[in-house]
Amino acid sequence: MLARMMPRVKMRGRIVLIALIWFAAIGLGESQAEEEAARDDKSRWVPAFGLSSGAYVQRFQGSLSASPLNCGTAADPTCAPNPFSPRASPDLFDLQPGAPSTDRERVFTPFIAAGLELTTPSLIDGFGAPSLFAHVDFAYTFGFTKNIAVLGAPGPLAPPPPLETDPRLWKGQGDSMTFKASDFQFSGGVGITFHLDVLDRRVRVKPSLEYMRQSMTLTGFLQRVIATEQGGEDLRFIEFGDSEKVVFHSIGPGLELEVDAARKGPLVLALYGGAQAYAILGSNRVNLSDSNDLGESAEWKYIANRWFFRGSVGLRFRWAPE
């Protein structure tokens, strides 16, 4: 009997062994397939389109200066001293006692951007499977006008109440220098992508070297009302202005963190956030000036901080068929 049972036991053992080998082969095949799919994501060229929103922050220093009023010349024989100034020949910009002629201001410029990116296959296996990438971005900025330095309240002139002859009572007198970002900015960069798997999500860490072409309009404006005789109603209106569109080219380091969020067919939706620091190449100074026939003049000097910063968050559509 025992002899007859042994072949059955051996047969059952063989069946169990074959089943275990079969299940192990299936599991190994699935693991290899998953690993192959992961490798495939890193072993192809991956184009992508992104949308983002953020802001860049830059600091400017502004300096206002103006010549003294031209008093006592043949062109203007009398010139009432400015009651705001202790000097006999006051400066054109001297509108308020103790008001600064130099000031610093931080400019905050929000934007929305669209960008294209291309990632290469991984250069090596392991060690984050690094790939190279390059991107270009086109941003639309919400270019609010920002005062860098201001004296008085320059703006539309408005006369004082009836029977008032004091030129100090005219509204709109002052001196200012302003900044306004152009509507469109261009940037781009190249870098390395490190691929990591965190909590079943593909995460990419992307250090880079960034470039930005930054365009802006800088404006200086001065407006004064002067009495040409003591206690008289004869007035002289002075207006100076200059404006220049400036382009700064800048480079600097950047860092971005990207994580895959969802897949729909060949498209992978990734969320990302990043920050860049830029250093202005070349001169970071801009001088504006204006003058009149009486030899009076005004000057506005801008100095942009050499470094400025940008941050953004967005989503990116990666073309990565399975």
Secondary structure, 3 states (H helix, E strand, C coil): CHHHHHHHHHHHHHHHHHHHHHHHHHHHHHHHHHHHHHHHHHCCCEEEEEEEEEEEEEEEEEEEEECECCCCCCCCCCCCCCCCCCCCCCECCCCCCCCCCEEEEEEEEEEEEEEEEEECCCCCCCCCCCEEEEEEEEEEECCCCEEEEEEECCCCCECCCCCCCCHHHCECCEEEEEEEECCEEEEEEEEEEEEEEECCEEEEEEEEEEEEEEEEEEEEEEEEEEECCCCCCCEEEEEEEEEEEEEEEEEEEEEEEEEEEEEECCEEEEEEEEEEEEEECCCCEEEEEEECCCCCEEEEEEEECCEEEEEEEEEEEEECCC
